Amino acid sequence: MEQILTEGLAALGIEAGPAQIQAMAEYGRLLLEANEITNLTAITEPEAVAQLHFLDSAALLGAADFAGKDVLDVGSGAGFPGVPLRILRPDMGLTCLDSVGKKMDFVRQACGRIGLEDVVCLWGRAEEMPALRERFDVVTSRAVAELTALAELCLPQVKVGGLFLAMKKPDCDEEVARGDFAVRALGGRLREIRRYTVPGTDTVHAVAVIEKVKPTPGQYPRRWAQIKKKPLLGRE
């Protein structure tokens, strides 16, 4: 795993020292060990974990400056993309949030094992945590929901002037277009869609880079049932 990470990060143009490589590899081993008991990831081969979890997450460093930033990872699952970003940018703050408690228990314990005791792990739903509102410089999310719904979960937590990074499949143009009304209604504006190839694979992913240009109106976010039933599509 260490060699794949070293070569992959170099291919992404990311500098990483031996201790950072070792921390990622150890986190990956802890993930695979825990996954034998608790369902944390469908990716179970060490090589694929290195590529499709760690290198895929690290690719976000090409989309934004994380140095010194407070970052919220919504729907963090087993800690991606947040934990690899925190390992590679040790001066950033990280809060991981997921609605599945066992996943946050794993992230908390695994981060402690690799020396990241300051990572905050929260169990709950983003739309039910008003204390997080407009607190973060960067909010990330990977494979959580369509942008029409995801924007309402994530943009309220971004400070004005900050960024929301939504990790998507490469053919996400139509989804991003559908979500444009929601993004604007929630105070955001699409800056770009960045596509990248995960090193060592033929896998192409994308990230929608969304700026927070004004405060989110107070009526948002709504409850999840309302978001699903009546997404912000501009047809009201």
N, C-alpha and C positions, 0 to 999 in steps of 0.2 A: 504493500500500500504506500509506503514512504516514497518509493521510486516513482510511482504513478503521480503522486501529489507533487513531488519536486519538479518533474518534467512538465506536468500540466500547468502548474502555476507559472513556470517560466514561459510557456507558450502563451499564457494570458498576459504576460508582461508584469507579473506580480512578484515582488521580492518577498521571500520568506526565509527565515533562519531555521537552523536545525531544530530548535526548541518548538517552533510553530508547526513544523512538519510532524514532529513527534507527538505534539498535542492533538493534532487532527487525526493521526493514525490511531492513537490511543482511544480517542472518542469513538472512532469508527469501530474499533474492536469491542468497546463497551456496548455499543449499539447492537452489534451482531450477537453478542453474548446475551444481552437482555431480550433480544427478539426471539430467542429460543423459548422463552417463557411467556412474554407479553408481545402482542402484535403491534409493533412500532413502525415497521417498514416492509414493503413488498420486495425491496431490493436486498438480496441476501448473499451476494458474492462480494468479497472484499474489493475486487477490482471495480465492480459497478458502484459500490458505495463510494469509493474514492472519486470516481468520475461523475456519477449522476447525483450525488449529494454534495460532496465537498467542492469539486471544481465548478459544478453548475452554480452553486451558491457564490463562490469566489468571483465569478464573472460579473456580479453586480458591482464590483469595485470599479469597473469600467464605465458605469452609468452614473455614479455619484461620488462625491467626496465624503467619506465616512469619518475622517479623522476628527476627533474631539466632539462628535455628534452624539446626541441621545437618540437611540434607535428602538423602535417597537416592531417586533415580528409577529404579525397577526396570523393565527392558524399555524403556529410554529411546528406543531407535530413533534417529531423527535429532535427538533432544534435547528431546522433548516428553513431559510438560509442564515438565520441569525448567528448561530454558534460559530460556523466557519468565519463569518465576517468579524466577529469579536476576537477570534484567535489572531486573525491577520491584521486587525486594527485595534491593538490593545488599549488605546486611549479613548475608544468610543464606549458609551454606556449602552447596555442591552437589556431590554425587557422582552421576554418571550411570553406569548399569550396563546392559550389553546383551551377549547371547551372540554377536552378529554383529560381528566385528572391524572391518569396513569402516565400519560406522555409528559406532562409537566413534572411529575415525580422523577421520571427518568432523566430529563434534562437537568433538573436541579442536582441530582446525585452525580451524574456524569460530569457536569461542570465542576462540581466540588472535587472530583477525582483528578481533574487536569489543572486544578488551580484557579478556576474562574468562579470563586465564591461570590463575587459581586454581581453576577448575572441574576436578574430578578425573574422569577417564574410565576406567572399568574394563571389560575384556573378559572375560566369563565368565558363569557362572550363579550366581544368588543363593544357591541351596541348597548350593553348593560353595565358599562363601567364609566360613568361620567367623570370620575376622577382623572381619567386619561386624556380628557378632551384638550386638544391643541397644546399638548405637552412635548411633542417629539419633533426633532429636526427631520428625521427620515422614518417612514413606515414602510415595511416590506411585507409581501405576502406571496406565497407560492401555491398555485393549484388549489385555491380555496373555493372560489365561486366565479360566476360570470361577472364581468366588470360592472354591469348595471346594478348588481347587489353589492359586490365587493367594495365599490367606491363609497357606499354608504357606511360600511363597516370601518373603513380605513381613513378616509379623508378627514372626518371630524377629529381624529387624533393628531393630525399634522399641524404644526405651527404655520402661521402665515409666513411665506418665504421658504418653507420646507418642501420636501419631496415625498411622493408616494410612488413606490416602485412595485408594479404588479407583474409578476413573472408569468408568462403565457407561452402557449404553443406558437410556432413560427407563423402559422396562418391565422393570426389573431386580428387582422385588419377589420373584418366585419364586426367582430365582437367589440373592438375598441370604438368603432363608429356607432354601434348601438348604445354604448355606454357614455357617449359624449355629452348627452343632455344631463345625465346624472352627475358626471364629473363637474360640469359647469354649475349646476344647481347647488352643489356641495362646496363650491369655492375653489375648484381646481381648473387646470388648463393643461391639455396634453402638450408636452414639449417634443417628444419624439418616441418612436418605437425602435429599439435597438435589437438587432438580431446577432447571435453569436453561435459558434460551434463549440460544443463541449470538447476540450482537448482529448485526443485518443479515441474519439468516437465519430460517428457520422450524425450525431444528434444535434439538431439546430433548435435553439430556444429563443424566446424573445422577452423583452421587458418593456412595458409601457411606462415611460417616465412622465409623471404628472406633477406639475407644480401647484402648490397651494397659494393662490393669488389673493384670496380674501377669506374672511371668517366664514365658517359653515353656519347657515341659519339655525336658529335655536331649536326648530322642530325636528331636526335630524341629529342623530340617527333615530329611526323608528324601531319598534320591536321587530324581531326577525320574521314573525308571521306576516306582518304588514309589508315588509320589504319583499318577501317572496310573492305575496298575493298581488301587490300593486307596485312593481318596480318603477323607478323614475325613467320613463321613456319619452316624456314630452307630449303625451297624448291626452293628458288630463283636461 
